[in-house]
Amino acid sequence: MNDESLWTIFIGSSLINNFVLAYFLGLCPFLGVSGRLTTALRMGLAVTLVMLVASACAYGLRALLEAVNAPYLNLISLIAVIASTVQLLEMAVRKFSPALFRALGIFLPLITTNCAILAVALFQTSRGYGLLQSLVFALGAGVGFTLALVLMAGLRERLALNQTPDVVKGAALTLLLAGILSLCFMGFSGLGG
């Protein structure tokens, strides 16, 4: 078991090693859903929920697979857990918030293929975190993912109100903003000690 403090794990996964802005994982929803602030916030919360469930299941799966001496089934088991969690989340969102379901569009089922979620489960396993540490790690990663989405959405909404040169409109401006945000988050690397 790893002896890192919970606060260190949380700050590390949310700011220092942000999955979107440091590892460049989960870029599809980051670039696709960050057009509006409300949609970005809700997508971030959905991804955080899936990360928490996947993290708890990854911890249990690791123990179970080690007990039956079948660690080679870890990856496929995690993929099945993530896919089923996303399906349940999609059904719940469709039932309780049809407007959000339409706003998220194709990006909601694409949470299944969000590599940041699988990375959280694999990273916590490789680092030897206990259950509480795993959940804090997943929560920090989800908060960091949501923070990156919200920051990008806020910037994109503000820039939509301004006149920008035609040469940088659209995808070019979005990628430029993503690069600048990534550089800003590099400033947190000194917090790790």
Summary of the structure (lengths in Angstrom):
residues: 193
radius of gyration: 17.4
end to end distance: 20.8
largest distance: 61.3
contacts: 623
relative contact order: 0.22
helix: 81%
strand: 0%
